[in-house]
Amino acid sequence: MPKINLSHFEATMLFALFTSAVLGVVTKKTDKERLRYGLTSFGWFAATVFGLGWLMFLGHR
């Protein structure tokens, strides 16, 4: 099996993608609601990652 070498950012975005997909599927009833909730959830995950990344960057200065 080939080894996958992901950066921390790539692994975090992959986690956000899978988690958002699962949350969308298990919490909403229609496909439209699932897609919208999944995309919104992914957006919040990504915004949180960038926000915390900047906080860590500024905290180390």
PyMOL Python script that loads the backbone (N, CA, C, O; Angstrom):
from pymol import cmd

cmd.read_pdbstr("""\
ATOM      1  N   MET A   1       0.847  -1.176   0.000  1.00  0.00           N
ATOM      2  CA  MET A   1       0.000   0.000   0.000  1.00  0.00           C
ATOM      3  C   MET A   1       0.893   1.241   0.000  1.00  0.00           C
ATOM      4  O   MET A   1       1.831   1.329   0.792  1.00  0.00           O
ATOM      5  N   PRO A   2       0.605   2.206  -0.890  1.00  0.00           N
ATOM      6  CA  PRO A   2       1.440   3.417  -0.931  1.00  0.00           C
ATOM      7  C   PRO A   2       1.243   4.274   0.321  1.00  0.00           C
ATOM      8  O   PRO A   2       0.148   4.368   0.874  1.00  0.00           O
ATOM      9  N   LYS A   3       2.329   4.881   0.736  1.00  0.00           N
ATOM     10  CA  LYS A   3       2.286   5.747   1.912  1.00  0.00           C
ATOM     11  C   LYS A   3       1.827   7.141   1.497  1.00  0.00           C
ATOM     12  O   LYS A   3       2.290   7.687   0.495  1.00  0.00           O
ATOM     13  N   ILE A   4       0.919   7.704   2.270  1.00  0.00           N
ATOM     14  CA  ILE A   4       0.421   9.049   2.015  1.00  0.00           C
ATOM     15  C   ILE A   4       1.119   9.989   2.983  1.00  0.00           C
ATOM     16  O   ILE A   4       1.091   9.781   4.196  1.00  0.00           O
ATOM     17  N   ASN A   5       1.739  11.017   2.442  1.00  0.00           N
ATOM     18  CA  ASN A   5       2.460  11.982   3.260  1.00  0.00           C
ATOM     19  C   ASN A   5       1.755  13.335   3.141  1.00  0.00           C
ATOM     20  O   ASN A   5       1.933  14.057   2.160  1.00  0.00           O
ATOM     21  N   LEU A   6       0.952  13.665   4.159  1.00  0.00           N
ATOM     22  CA  LEU A   6       0.183  14.905   4.142  1.00  0.00           C
ATOM     23  C   LEU A   6       0.791  15.919   5.108  1.00  0.00           C
ATOM     24  O   LEU A   6       1.315  15.565   6.164  1.00  0.00           O
ATOM     25  N   SER A   7       0.707  17.178   4.717  1.00  0.00           N
ATOM     26  CA  SER A   7       1.099  18.240   5.649  1.00  0.00           C
ATOM     27  C   SER A   7      -0.006  18.376   6.695  1.00  0.00           C
ATOM     28  O   SER A   7      -1.093  17.818   6.543  1.00  0.00           O
ATOM     29  N   HIS A   8       0.285  19.118   7.745  1.00  0.00           N
ATOM     30  CA  HIS A   8      -0.704  19.325   8.801  1.00  0.00           C
ATOM     31  C   HIS A   8      -1.943  20.025   8.242  1.00  0.00           C
ATOM     32  O   HIS A   8      -3.070  19.674   8.593  1.00  0.00           O
ATOM     33  N   PHE A   9      -1.733  21.002   7.384  1.00  0.00           N
ATOM     34  CA  PHE A   9      -2.850  21.731   6.777  1.00  0.00           C
ATOM     35  C   PHE A   9      -3.710  20.800   5.921  1.00  0.00           C
ATOM     36  O   PHE A   9      -4.937  20.825   6.015  1.00  0.00           O
ATOM     37  N   GLU A  10      -3.071  19.982   5.089  1.00  0.00           N
ATOM     38  CA  GLU A  10      -3.819  19.058   4.236  1.00  0.00           C
ATOM     39  C   GLU A  10      -4.623  18.051   5.063  1.00  0.00           C
ATOM     40  O   GLU A  10      -5.774  17.755   4.742  1.00  0.00           O
ATOM     41  N   ALA A  11      -4.018  17.537   6.115  1.00  0.00           N
ATOM     42  CA  ALA A  11      -4.716  16.588   6.976  1.00  0.00           C
ATOM     43  C   ALA A  11      -5.913  17.256   7.670  1.00  0.00           C
ATOM     44  O   ALA A  11      -6.970  16.642   7.814  1.00  0.00           O
ATOM     45  N   THR A  12      -5.745  18.499   8.091  1.00  0.00           N
ATOM     46  CA  THR A  12      -6.834  19.219   8.746  1.00  0.00           C
ATOM     47  C   THR A  12      -7.976  19.491   7.776  1.00  0.00           C
ATOM     48  O   THR A  12      -9.141  19.352   8.147  1.00  0.00           O
ATOM     49  N   MET A  13      -7.667  19.871   6.552  1.00  0.00           N
ATOM     50  CA  MET A  13      -8.709  20.119   5.560  1.00  0.00           C
ATOM     51  C   MET A  13      -9.417  18.820   5.172  1.00  0.00           C
ATOM     52  O   MET A  13     -10.626  18.823   4.942  1.00  0.00           O
ATOM     53  N   LEU A  14      -8.679  17.715   5.098  1.00  0.00           N
ATOM     54  CA  LEU A  14      -9.292  16.422   4.812  1.00  0.00           C
ATOM     55  C   LEU A  14     -10.237  16.017   5.939  1.00  0.00           C
ATOM     56  O   LEU A  14     -11.331  15.515   5.681  1.00  0.00           O
ATOM     57  N   PHE A  15      -9.824  16.232   7.178  1.00  0.00           N
ATOM     58  CA  PHE A  15     -10.689  15.968   8.326  1.00  0.00           C
ATOM     59  C   PHE A  15     -11.948  16.833   8.253  1.00  0.00           C
ATOM     60  O   PHE A  15     -13.055  16.346   8.483  1.00  0.00           O
ATOM     61  N   ALA A  16     -11.776  18.106   7.933  1.00  0.00           N
ATOM     62  CA  ALA A  16     -12.920  19.022   7.834  1.00  0.00           C
ATOM     63  C   ALA A  16     -13.883  18.563   6.740  1.00  0.00           C
ATOM     64  O   ALA A  16     -15.099  18.613   6.924  1.00  0.00           O
ATOM     65  N   LEU A  17     -13.349  18.121   5.614  1.00  0.00           N
ATOM     66  CA  LEU A  17     -14.187  17.663   4.507  1.00  0.00           C
ATOM     67  C   LEU A  17     -15.010  16.446   4.902  1.00  0.00           C
ATOM     68  O   LEU A  17     -16.223  16.421   4.695  1.00  0.00           O
ATOM     69  N   PHE A  18     -14.355  15.434   5.472  1.00  0.00           N
ATOM     70  CA  PHE A  18     -15.069  14.218   5.852  1.00  0.00           C
ATOM     71  C   PHE A  18     -16.070  14.475   6.982  1.00  0.00           C
ATOM     72  O   PHE A  18     -17.188  13.961   6.958  1.00  0.00           O
ATOM     73  N   THR A  19     -15.663  15.267   7.960  1.00  0.00           N
ATOM     74  CA  THR A  19     -16.560  15.565   9.075  1.00  0.00           C
ATOM     75  C   THR A  19     -17.780  16.344   8.599  1.00  0.00           C
ATOM     76  O   THR A  19     -18.898  16.067   9.035  1.00  0.00           O
ATOM     77  N   SER A  20     -17.584  17.304   7.721  1.00  0.00           N
ATOM     78  CA  SER A  20     -18.705  18.087   7.189  1.00  0.00           C
ATOM     79  C   SER A  20     -19.658  17.212   6.389  1.00  0.00           C
ATOM     80  O   SER A  20     -20.875  17.369   6.481  1.00  0.00           O
ATOM     81  N   ALA A  21     -19.105  16.292   5.605  1.00  0.00           N
ATOM     82  CA  ALA A  21     -19.955  15.386   4.824  1.00  0.00           C
ATOM     83  C   ALA A  21     -20.799  14.512   5.746  1.00  0.00           C
ATOM     84  O   ALA A  21     -21.998  14.349   5.517  1.00  0.00           O
ATOM     85  N   VAL A  22     -20.191  13.955   6.776  1.00  0.00           N
ATOM     86  CA  VAL A  22     -20.935  13.104   7.709  1.00  0.00           C
ATOM     87  C   VAL A  22     -21.991  13.915   8.452  1.00  0.00           C
ATOM     88  O   VAL A  22     -23.129  13.467   8.593  1.00  0.00           O
ATOM     89  N   LEU A  23     -21.626  15.103   8.929  1.00  0.00           N
ATOM     90  CA  LEU A  23     -22.603  15.940   9.632  1.00  0.00           C
ATOM     91  C   LEU A  23     -23.782  16.292   8.738  1.00  0.00           C
ATOM     92  O   LEU A  23     -24.928  16.286   9.186  1.00  0.00           O
ATOM     93  N   GLY A  24     -23.505  16.596   7.486  1.00  0.00           N
ATOM     94  CA  GLY A  24     -24.588  16.927   6.560  1.00  0.00           C
ATOM     95  C   GLY A  24     -25.512  15.754   6.316  1.00  0.00           C
ATOM     96  O   GLY A  24     -26.729  15.928   6.243  1.00  0.00           O
ATOM     97  N   VAL A  25     -24.954  14.564   6.190  1.00  0.00           N
ATOM     98  CA  VAL A  25     -25.759  13.382   5.895  1.00  0.00           C
ATOM     99  C   VAL A  25     -26.614  12.967   7.090  1.00  0.00           C
ATOM    100  O   VAL A  25     -27.779  12.608   6.921  1.00  0.00           O
ATOM    101  N   VAL A  26     -26.053  13.014   8.282  1.00  0.00           N
ATOM    102  CA  VAL A  26     -26.783  12.474   9.432  1.00  0.00           C
ATOM    103  C   VAL A  26     -27.709  13.478  10.112  1.00  0.00           C
ATOM    104  O   VAL A  26     -28.546  13.077  10.920  1.00  0.00           O
ATOM    105  N   THR A  27     -27.584  14.768   9.811  1.00  0.00           N
ATOM    106  CA  THR A  27     -28.401  15.740  10.539  1.00  0.00           C
ATOM    107  C   THR A  27     -29.536  16.346   9.732  1.00  0.00           C
ATOM    108  O   THR A  27     -30.441  16.941  10.318  1.00  0.00           O
ATOM    109  N   LYS A  28     -29.526  16.221   8.413  1.00  0.00           N
ATOM    110  CA  LYS A  28     -30.562  16.858   7.597  1.00  0.00           C
ATOM    111  C   LYS A  28     -31.348  15.828   6.808  1.00  0.00           C
ATOM    112  O   LYS A  28     -30.876  14.711   6.593  1.00  0.00           O
ATOM    113  N   LYS A  29     -32.553  16.202   6.372  1.00  0.00           N
ATOM    114  CA  LYS A  29     -33.455  15.246   5.730  1.00  0.00           C
ATOM    115  C   LYS A  29     -33.419  15.285   4.200  1.00  0.00           C
ATOM    116  O   LYS A  29     -33.468  14.231   3.567  1.00  0.00           O
ATOM    117  N   THR A  30     -33.336  16.464   3.594  1.00  0.00           N
ATOM    118  CA  THR A  30     -33.350  16.538   2.131  1.00  0.00           C
ATOM    119  C   THR A  30     -31.930  16.740   1.602  1.00  0.00           C
ATOM    120  O   THR A  30     -31.035  17.188   2.319  1.00  0.00           O
ATOM    121  N   ASP A  31     -31.755  16.397   0.333  1.00  0.00           N
ATOM    122  CA  ASP A  31     -30.434  16.533  -0.279  1.00  0.00           C
ATOM    123  C   ASP A  31     -29.971  17.995  -0.317  1.00  0.00           C
ATOM    124  O   ASP A  31     -28.792  18.286  -0.113  1.00  0.00           O
ATOM    125  N   LYS A  32     -30.909  18.905  -0.580  1.00  0.00           N
ATOM    126  CA  LYS A  32     -30.562  20.325  -0.625  1.00  0.00           C
ATOM    127  C   LYS A  32     -30.069  20.808   0.736  1.00  0.00           C
ATOM    128  O   LYS A  32     -29.067  21.517   0.822  1.00  0.00           O
ATOM    129  N   GLU A  33     -30.775  20.421   1.801  1.00  0.00           N
ATOM    130  CA  GLU A  33     -30.353  20.799   3.157  1.00  0.00           C
ATOM    131  C   GLU A  33     -29.010  20.166   3.517  1.00  0.00           C
ATOM    132  O   GLU A  33     -28.172  20.806   4.153  1.00  0.00           O
ATOM    133  N   ARG A  34     -28.803  18.913   3.114  1.00  0.00           N
ATOM    134  CA  ARG A  34     -27.545  18.223   3.395  1.00  0.00           C
ATOM    135  C   ARG A  34     -26.371  18.929   2.735  1.00  0.00           C
ATOM    136  O   ARG A  34     -25.338  19.158   3.366  1.00  0.00           O
ATOM    137  N   LEU A  35     -26.537  19.275   1.448  1.00  0.00           N
ATOM    138  CA  LEU A  35     -25.462  19.943   0.731  1.00  0.00           C
ATOM    139  C   LEU A  35     -25.165  21.306   1.338  1.00  0.00           C
ATOM    140  O   LEU A  35     -24.006  21.661   1.557  1.00  0.00           O
ATOM    141  N   ARG A  36     -26.206  22.053   1.604  1.00  0.00           N
ATOM    142  CA  ARG A  36     -26.011  23.383   2.178  1.00  0.00           C
ATOM    143  C   ARG A  36     -25.343  23.319   3.551  1.00  0.00           C
ATOM    144  O   ARG A  36     -24.421  24.083   3.836  1.00  0.00           O
ATOM    145  N   TYR A  37     -25.812  22.407   4.394  1.00  0.00           N
ATOM    146  CA  TYR A  37     -25.235  22.275   5.730  1.00  0.00           C
ATOM    147  C   TYR A  37     -23.797  21.774   5.658  1.00  0.00           C
ATOM    148  O   TYR A  37     -22.942  22.241   6.411  1.00  0.00           O
ATOM    149  N   GLY A  38     -23.519  20.829   4.759  1.00  0.00           N
ATOM    150  CA  GLY A  38     -22.156  20.319   4.593  1.00  0.00           C
ATOM    151  C   GLY A  38     -21.194  21.410   4.146  1.00  0.00           C
ATOM    152  O   GLY A  38     -20.083  21.513   4.667  1.00  0.00           O
ATOM    153  N   LEU A  39     -21.613  22.219   3.192  1.00  0.00           N
ATOM    154  CA  LEU A  39     -20.762  23.315   2.708  1.00  0.00           C
ATOM    155  C   LEU A  39     -20.567  24.388   3.773  1.00  0.00           C
ATOM    156  O   LEU A  39     -19.469  24.917   3.944  1.00  0.00           O
ATOM    157  N   THR A  40     -21.644  24.702   4.484  1.00  0.00           N
ATOM    158  CA  THR A  40     -21.543  25.688   5.563  1.00  0.00           C
ATOM    159  C   THR A  40     -20.626  25.186   6.671  1.00  0.00           C
ATOM    160  O   THR A  40     -19.795  25.929   7.191  1.00  0.00           O
ATOM    161  N   SER A  41     -20.789  23.928   7.018  1.00  0.00           N
ATOM    162  CA  SER A  41     -19.958  23.326   8.058  1.00  0.00           C
ATOM    163  C   SER A  41     -18.491  23.321   7.637  1.00  0.00           C
ATOM    164  O   SER A  41     -17.615  23.643   8.440  1.00  0.00           O
ATOM    165  N   PHE A  42     -18.218  22.960   6.388  1.00  0.00           N
ATOM    166  CA  PHE A  42     -16.837  22.980   5.901  1.00  0.00           C
ATOM    167  C   PHE A  42     -16.271  24.396   5.939  1.00  0.00           C
ATOM    168  O   PHE A  42     -15.111  24.592   6.302  1.00  0.00           O
ATOM    169  N   GLY A  43     -17.075  25.374   5.570  1.00  0.00           N
ATOM    170  CA  GLY A  43     -16.628  26.768   5.617  1.00  0.00           C
ATOM    171  C   GLY A  43     -16.257  27.199   7.024  1.00  0.00           C
ATOM    172  O   GLY A  43     -15.249  27.876   7.227  1.00  0.00           O
ATOM    173  N   TRP A  44     -17.075  26.806   8.000  1.00  0.00           N
ATOM    174  CA  TRP A  44     -16.765  27.148   9.395  1.00  0.00           C
ATOM    175  C   TRP A  44     -15.509  26.428   9.881  1.00  0.00           C
ATOM    176  O   TRP A  44     -14.692  27.015  10.592  1.00  0.00           O
ATOM    177  N   PHE A  45     -15.353  25.160   9.501  1.00  0.00           N
ATOM    178  CA  PHE A  45     -14.128  24.443   9.857  1.00  0.00           C
ATOM    179  C   PHE A  45     -12.901  25.149   9.278  1.00  0.00           C
ATOM    180  O   PHE A  45     -11.915  25.361   9.983  1.00  0.00           O
ATOM    181  N   ALA A  46     -12.965  25.512   7.992  1.00  0.00           N
ATOM    182  CA  ALA A  46     -11.839  26.163   7.335  1.00  0.00           C
ATOM    183  C   ALA A  46     -11.550  27.526   7.973  1.00  0.00           C
ATOM    184  O   ALA A  46     -10.390  27.868   8.199  1.00  0.00           O
ATOM    185  N   ALA A  47     -12.588  28.297   8.260  1.00  0.00           N
ATOM    186  CA  ALA A  47     -12.398  29.602   8.893  1.00  0.00           C
ATOM    187  C   ALA A  47     -11.762  29.448  10.271  1.00  0.00           C
ATOM    188  O   ALA A  47     -10.901  30.240  10.656  1.00  0.00           O
ATOM    189  N   THR A  48     -12.185  28.440  11.002  1.00  0.00           N
ATOM    190  CA  THR A  48     -11.609  28.192  12.323  1.00  0.00           C
ATOM    191  C   THR A  48     -10.141  27.815  12.225  1.00  0.00           C
ATOM    192  O   THR A  48      -9.329  28.277  13.027  1.00  0.00           O
ATOM    193  N   VAL A  49      -9.789  26.979  11.250  1.00  0.00           N
ATOM    194  CA  VAL A  49      -8.390  26.581  11.060  1.00  0.00           C
ATOM    195  C   VAL A  49      -7.524  27.795  10.733  1.00  0.00           C
ATOM    196  O   VAL A  49      -6.444  27.966  11.297  1.00  0.00           O
ATOM    197  N   PHE A  50      -8.004  28.627   9.825  1.00  0.00           N
ATOM    198  CA  PHE A  50      -7.232  29.824   9.480  1.00  0.00           C
ATOM    199  C   PHE A  50      -7.136  30.789  10.656  1.00  0.00           C
ATOM    200  O   PHE A  50      -6.075  31.362  10.907  1.00  0.00           O
ATOM    201  N   GLY A  51      -8.232  30.969  11.371  1.00  0.00           N
ATOM    202  CA  GLY A  51      -8.227  31.865  12.526  1.00  0.00           C
ATOM    203  C   GLY A  51      -7.282  31.391  13.612  1.00  0.00           C
ATOM    204  O   GLY A  51      -6.498  32.180  14.140  1.00  0.00           O
ATOM    205  N   LEU A  52      -7.345  30.119  13.951  1.00  0.00           N
ATOM    206  CA  LEU A  52      -6.434  29.582  14.970  1.00  0.00           C
ATOM    207  C   LEU A  52      -4.984  29.593  14.493  1.00  0.00           C
ATOM    208  O   LEU A  52      -4.063  29.801  15.283  1.00  0.00           O
ATOM    209  N   GLY A  53      -4.790  29.371  13.205  1.00  0.00           N
ATOM    210  CA  GLY A  53      -3.440  29.453  12.641  1.00  0.00           C
ATOM    211  C   GLY A  53      -2.843  30.845  12.803  1.00  0.00           C
ATOM    212  O   GLY A  53      -1.680  30.991  13.181  1.00  0.00           O
ATOM    213  N   TRP A  54      -3.638  31.857  12.516  1.00  0.00           N
ATOM    214  CA  TRP A  54      -3.163  33.232  12.695  1.00  0.00           C
ATOM    215  C   TRP A  54      -2.913  33.553  14.159  1.00  0.00           C
ATOM    216  O   TRP A  54      -1.933  34.224  14.484  1.00  0.00           O
ATOM    217  N   LEU A  55      -3.781  33.084  15.046  1.00  0.00           N
ATOM    218  CA  LEU A  55      -3.566  33.313  16.476  1.00  0.00           C
ATOM    219  C   LEU A  55      -2.266  32.676  16.936  1.00  0.00           C
ATOM    220  O   LEU A  55      -1.525  33.282  17.710  1.00  0.00           O
ATOM    221  N   MET A  56      -1.973  31.467  16.477  1.00  0.00           N
ATOM    222  CA  MET A  56      -0.712  30.811  16.854  1.00  0.00           C
ATOM    223  C   MET A  56       0.479  31.560  16.270  1.00  0.00           C
ATOM    224  O   MET A  56       1.510  31.707  16.926  1.00  0.00           O
ATOM    225  N   PHE A  57       0.330  32.037  15.018  1.00  0.00           N
ATOM    226  CA  PHE A  57       1.408  32.791  14.387  1.00  0.00           C
ATOM    227  C   PHE A  57       1.703  34.074  15.171  1.00  0.00           C
ATOM    228  O   PHE A  57       2.859  34.380  15.463  1.00  0.00           O
ATOM    229  N   LEU A  58       0.653  34.812  15.504  1.00  0.00           N
ATOM    230  CA  LEU A  58       0.835  36.053  16.237  1.00  0.00           C
ATOM    231  C   LEU A  58       1.310  35.800  17.661  1.00  0.00           C
ATOM    232  O   LEU A  58       2.025  36.627  18.228  1.00  0.00           O
ATOM    233  N   GLY A  59       0.930  34.689  18.238  1.00  0.00           N
ATOM    234  CA  GLY A  59       1.355  34.357  19.589  1.00  0.00           C
ATOM    235  C   GLY A  59       2.826  33.988  19.677  1.00  0.00           C
ATOM    236  O   GLY A  59       3.415  34.074  20.755  1.00  0.00           O
ATOM    237  N   HIS A  60       3.433  33.579  18.569  1.00  0.00           N
ATOM    238  CA  HIS A  60       4.837  33.205  18.562  1.00  0.00           C
ATOM    239  C   HIS A  60       5.767  34.334  18.163  1.00  0.00           C
ATOM    240  O   HIS A  60       6.982  34.140  18.107  1.00  0.00           O
ATOM    241  N   ARG A  61       5.229  35.493  17.888  1.00  0.00           N
ATOM    242  CA  ARG A  61       6.056  36.619  17.474  1.00  0.00           C
ATOM    243  C   ARG A  61       6.659  37.312  18.636  1.00  0.00           C
ATOM    244  O   ARG A  61       7.388  38.289  18.463  1.00  0.00           O
TER     245      ARG A  61
END
""", "prot")
cmd.dss("prot")
cmd.show_as("cartoon", "prot")
cmd.util.cbc("prot")
cmd.orient("prot")
